[in-house]
Structure formats: C-alpha cells, structure tokens
Amino acid sequence: MASSFTLKSAALMDQMKAHFSTDAGKALTKKIGLVYQINIAPKKLGFNEESYVVDLKKGELTKGPYEDGKPDATFSFTDDDFIKVATGKMNPQIAFMRGAMKVKGSLSAAQKFTPDIFPQPSKM
C-alpha cells in the first residue's frame, strides 16, 4: 500500500538522478561501480520503508527494491538520518555506531558509501 506522506529524501533522490547525467556523476559511476539499495523509513527503522536503488554500475537511480540479484550493500535509515548522512552533516561511520544506519552486505562496498556520492545542495 502506498504511503500518503512524502519523504524529504525523495527530493534528494531526484537530484541524484539528475546528478548521474553530469560529468561528475559519470566519473562517480566509473570510480565506484557498485549497487546500493537504500531503505528509508519515515520515522522508525524497518517500518513503512521506501526502497531506492542507487546503481553506480549503470549510473541509475530507481525506486523500489533491487531485482537483479543482490545489491553490494543495503542501507536502512530514517528519513531525517538519511538526509544528515547524504548532506555530510553526519558521518556514515558515526551513524552506523549510533544505530542510525543499518548495513547489510559487503562492508568494503559499504565503506565506499560516502556523502561524496550525493550531489551537494547548491550553496544559497
């Protein structure tokens, strides 16, 4: 059942999609070459999650779970914590230690998941 609220993260995912068509986005795909699934919950980890696939092999972002085998790493966040990590306000390692981020899959793949893969909000 579709949820009636909009995640703040959805806007960031749209920017990410656009980012992949830029030179910076293409360089990222070459550099990382991994597939991440990101599960984002509105308030509580594991509840009413929306999934996104950040495919840094093809340079694509899609909504919904990854269906082409297994992603290299899967991350679970709440909406607010995802925004903090993606915008560089919270270090992914700290998020993980605080339990603000859950990780499944390859740890070496997970370590390449840094705020650098997200387009930085333009300076106002």
Short mmCIF file of the C-alpha atoms (twelve columns), coordinates in Angstrom:
data_MODEL
# 
_entry.id   MODEL 
# 
loop_
_atom_site.group_PDB 
_atom_site.id 
_atom_site.type_symbol 
_atom_site.label_atom_id 
_atom_site.label_alt_id 
_atom_site.label_comp_id 
_atom_site.label_asym_id 
_atom_site.label_seq_id 
_atom_site.Cartn_x 
_atom_site.Cartn_y 
_atom_site.Cartn_z 
_atom_site.pdbx_PDB_model_num 
ATOM 1   C CA . MET A 1   0.000  0.000   0.000   1 
ATOM 2   C CA . ALA A 2   1.415  3.368   -0.980  1 
ATOM 3   C CA . SER A 3   2.135  5.702   1.873   1 
ATOM 4   C CA . SER A 4   0.468  9.076   1.951   1 
ATOM 5   C CA . PHE A 5   3.446  11.051  3.252   1 
ATOM 6   C CA . THR A 6   6.341  12.295  1.214   1 
ATOM 7   C CA . LEU A 7   9.854  11.598  2.358   1 
ATOM 8   C CA . LYS A 8   12.247 14.529  2.434   1 
ATOM 9   C CA . SER A 9   14.713 12.066  0.944   1 
ATOM 10  C CA . ALA A 10  12.615 11.763  -2.229  1 
ATOM 11  C CA . ALA A 11  13.729 15.243  -3.363  1 
ATOM 12  C CA . LEU A 12  17.356 14.294  -2.776  1 
ATOM 13  C CA . MET A 13  16.877 11.117  -4.812  1 
ATOM 14  C CA . ASP A 14  15.512 13.214  -7.694  1 
ATOM 15  C CA . GLN A 15  18.621 15.405  -7.560  1 
ATOM 16  C CA . MET A 16  20.750 12.269  -7.514  1 
ATOM 17  C CA . LYS A 17  19.041 11.025  -10.679 1 
ATOM 18  C CA . ALA A 18  19.921 14.288  -12.427 1 
ATOM 19  C CA . HIS A 19  23.459 14.155  -10.992 1 
ATOM 20  C CA . PHE A 20  24.124 10.861  -12.814 1 
ATOM 21  C CA . SER A 21  23.788 12.561  -16.192 1 
ATOM 22  C CA . THR A 22  26.527 15.089  -15.357 1 
ATOM 23  C CA . ASP A 23  30.262 14.524  -15.840 1 
ATOM 24  C CA . ALA A 24  30.721 14.344  -12.066 1 
ATOM 25  C CA . GLY A 25  28.025 11.688  -11.886 1 
ATOM 26  C CA . LYS A 26  29.593 9.677   -14.689 1 
ATOM 27  C CA . ALA A 27  33.021 9.842   -13.031 1 
ATOM 28  C CA . LEU A 28  31.429 8.517   -9.855  1 
ATOM 29  C CA . THR A 29  29.976 5.529   -11.668 1 
ATOM 30  C CA . LYS A 30  33.420 4.703   -13.077 1 
ATOM 31  C CA . LYS A 31  35.068 5.109   -9.694  1 
ATOM 32  C CA . ILE A 32  32.648 3.126   -7.510  1 
ATOM 33  C CA . GLY A 33  30.960 0.552   -9.749  1 
ATOM 34  C CA . LEU A 34  28.704 -0.825  -7.007  1 
ATOM 35  C CA . VAL A 35  24.976 -1.189  -6.446  1 
ATOM 36  C CA . TYR A 36  23.393 0.129   -3.257  1 
ATOM 37  C CA . GLN A 37  19.871 -0.341  -2.029  1 
ATOM 38  C CA . ILE A 38  18.706 2.337   0.362   1 
ATOM 39  C CA . ASN A 39  15.663 1.724   2.524   1 
ATOM 40  C CA . ILE A 40  14.204 4.881   4.030   1 
ATOM 41  C CA . ALA A 41  11.632 4.859   6.801   1 
ATOM 42  C CA . PRO A 42  9.570  7.939   7.653   1 
ATOM 43  C CA . LYS A 43  10.068 7.677   11.430  1 
ATOM 44  C CA . LYS A 44  11.161 4.269   12.664  1 
ATOM 45  C CA . LEU A 45  13.750 1.954   11.070  1 
ATOM 46  C CA . GLY A 46  12.132 -1.001  9.369   1 
ATOM 47  C CA . PHE A 47  8.593  0.429   9.244   1 
ATOM 48  C CA . ASN A 48  6.871  1.697   6.069   1 
ATOM 49  C CA . GLU A 49  10.187 1.820   4.288   1 
ATOM 50  C CA . GLU A 50  10.575 3.036   0.759   1 
ATOM 51  C CA . SER A 51  13.420 1.483   -1.194  1 
ATOM 52  C CA . TYR A 52  15.665 3.113   -3.747  1 
ATOM 53  C CA . VAL A 53  18.415 1.533   -5.792  1 
ATOM 54  C CA . VAL A 54  21.496 3.644   -6.430  1 
ATOM 55  C CA . ASP A 55  23.178 1.765   -9.255  1 
ATOM 56  C CA . LEU A 56  26.731 3.041   -9.549  1 
ATOM 57  C CA . LYS A 57  27.489 0.455   -12.230 1 
ATOM 58  C CA . LYS A 58  24.940 1.807   -14.697 1 
ATOM 59  C CA . GLY A 59  24.614 5.301   -13.226 1 
ATOM 60  C CA . GLU A 60  20.921 4.955   -12.494 1 
ATOM 61  C CA . LEU A 61  18.601 5.582   -9.622  1 
ATOM 62  C CA . THR A 62  15.338 3.696   -9.391  1 
ATOM 63  C CA . LYS A 63  12.597 3.476   -6.838  1 
ATOM 64  C CA . GLY A 64  11.774 0.063   -5.440  1 
ATOM 65  C CA . PRO A 65  13.954 -2.849  -4.305  1 
ATOM 66  C CA . TYR A 66  16.850 -4.146  -6.414  1 
ATOM 67  C CA . GLU A 67  15.712 -7.050  -8.549  1 
ATOM 68  C CA . ASP A 68  18.846 -8.001  -10.422 1 
ATOM 69  C CA . GLY A 69  20.449 -10.345 -7.894  1 
ATOM 70  C CA . LYS A 70  21.735 -8.837  -4.669  1 
ATOM 71  C CA . PRO A 71  22.900 -5.268  -4.155  1 
ATOM 72  C CA . ASP A 72  26.525 -4.912  -2.986  1 
ATOM 73  C CA . ALA A 73  25.250 -3.282  0.193   1 
ATOM 74  C CA . THR A 74  21.870 -2.329  1.611   1 
ATOM 75  C CA . PHE A 75  21.417 0.589   3.984   1 
ATOM 76  C CA . SER A 76  18.452 1.376   6.189   1 
ATOM 77  C CA . PHE A 77  17.853 4.857   7.555   1 
ATOM 78  C CA . THR A 78  15.081 7.035   8.844   1 
ATOM 79  C CA . ASP A 79  14.250 9.923   6.539   1 
ATOM 80  C CA . ASP A 80  15.946 12.527  8.775   1 
ATOM 81  C CA . ASP A 81  19.111 10.496  9.301   1 
ATOM 82  C CA . PHE A 82  19.453 9.761   5.601   1 
ATOM 83  C CA . ILE A 83  19.334 13.488  4.851   1 
ATOM 84  C CA . LYS A 84  22.005 14.114  7.524   1 
ATOM 85  C CA . VAL A 85  24.345 11.474  6.093   1 
ATOM 86  C CA . ALA A 86  23.757 12.386  2.440   1 
ATOM 87  C CA . THR A 87  24.370 16.083  3.076   1 
ATOM 88  C CA . GLY A 88  27.506 15.393  5.105   1 
ATOM 89  C CA . LYS A 89  26.038 16.535  8.440   1 
ATOM 90  C CA . MET A 90  26.532 13.079  9.940   1 
ATOM 91  C CA . ASN A 91  29.452 10.775  9.212   1 
ATOM 92  C CA . PRO A 92  28.244 7.345   7.940   1 
ATOM 93  C CA . GLN A 93  30.507 5.538   10.465  1 
ATOM 94  C CA . ILE A 94  29.031 7.539   13.334  1 
ATOM 95  C CA . ALA A 95  25.510 6.917   12.018  1 
ATOM 96  C CA . PHE A 96  26.281 3.198   11.996  1 
ATOM 97  C CA . MET A 97  27.725 3.217   15.531  1 
ATOM 98  C CA . ARG A 98  24.727 5.140   16.864  1 
ATOM 99  C CA . GLY A 99  22.343 2.695   15.230  1 
ATOM 100 C CA . ALA A 100 21.030 5.441   12.931  1 
ATOM 101 C CA . MET A 101 22.037 3.370   9.911   1 
ATOM 102 C CA . LYS A 102 21.825 -0.370  9.387   1 
ATOM 103 C CA . VAL A 103 24.029 -2.106  6.829   1 
ATOM 104 C CA . LYS A 104 23.677 -5.467  5.119   1 
ATOM 105 C CA . GLY A 105 26.055 -6.892  2.568   1 
ATOM 106 C CA . SER A 106 29.708 -6.196  1.838   1 
ATOM 107 C CA . LEU A 107 31.473 -3.978  4.345   1 
ATOM 108 C CA . SER A 108 34.098 -2.931  1.803   1 
ATOM 109 C CA . ALA A 109 31.261 -1.846  -0.508  1 
ATOM 110 C CA . ALA A 110 29.575 -0.084  2.398   1 
ATOM 111 C CA . GLN A 111 32.729 1.907   3.143   1 
ATOM 112 C CA . LYS A 112 32.558 3.499   -0.307  1 
ATOM 113 C CA . PHE A 113 29.138 4.861   0.573   1 
ATOM 114 C CA . THR A 114 30.039 8.435   1.484   1 
ATOM 115 C CA . PRO A 115 28.344 11.828  1.120   1 
ATOM 116 C CA . ASP A 116 30.539 12.334  -1.978  1 
ATOM 117 C CA . ILE A 117 28.209 10.154  -3.997  1 
ATOM 118 C CA . PHE A 118 25.353 12.588  -3.462  1 
ATOM 119 C CA . PRO A 119 25.073 15.916  -5.244  1 
ATOM 120 C CA . GLN A 120 25.742 18.593  -2.680  1 
ATOM 121 C CA . PRO A 121 22.923 21.086  -2.246  1 
ATOM 122 C CA . SER A 122 23.902 24.237  -4.102  1 
ATOM 123 C CA . LYS A 123 25.095 26.984  -1.819  1 
ATOM 124 C CA . MET A 124 22.438 29.598  -1.297  1 
# 
